[in-house]
């Protein structure tokens, strides 16, 4: 194992930072929610591998059967996140992390690796152009333009669940599905709640707290999804400008 990188385990989870929000003293509610979520996922084969320093350099993936996304398939790995930011970019870390994941998949006899993408790169999705350099190909597309990318080792391919292709719900107000996979979610929910309260704007938050609920979601999902007027909008976390733009529709 390359000593520059470490994998989170049930033994070191409480003492290691989670890359996205690095806190050493004051607890962060989003980070603590992610730790609790991750503790259970590690037992299911979830992998969180990161650079062994205070930096946003990591990959996070899981067996597709246990991944909290409305994507189905047999014997695949699903990549939630692959991020390298700041001064660590350009040092080959993304390459090392991707190659670790692919080697891990092959060593475990997996049929392939997949991830969520989009016809137009989204800010909160990993770089799909980078993945395509390794042979990832678009195997399915939703009407909204989200794509399922897969690198198959044996010719089989995963697919979106039937429910994910609906991209419509009955509720007409701003509706957000979320889980605890991303530590930023907590603060974004608070921001959206405060804004909607100030504007007397109805908003519904639907907490995805089981694998079964995640597999049956009515849209593409990585850890967050937004609907308005019954129509699926985005998997991106929303800043104030994004909220205002959606609510003008």
Buried (B, 14 or more C-beta within 10 A) or exposed (E): EEEEBBBBEEEEBEEBBBBBBEEEEEEBEBBBBBBEBBBEBBEEBBBBBBBEEEBBBBBBBBBBBBBBBBBBBEBBBBBBBBBBEEEBEEEEBBEBBBEBBBEBBEEEEBBBBBBBBBEEEBEBBBBBEBBBEEBBEEBBBBEBEBBBBBBBBEEEBBBBBEEBBBBEBEEEEBBBBBBBBBBBBBBBBEBBEEBBEEEEEEBEEBEBEEBEBBBBBBBBBBBBBBBBBEBBBBBBBBBEEBBEEBBEE
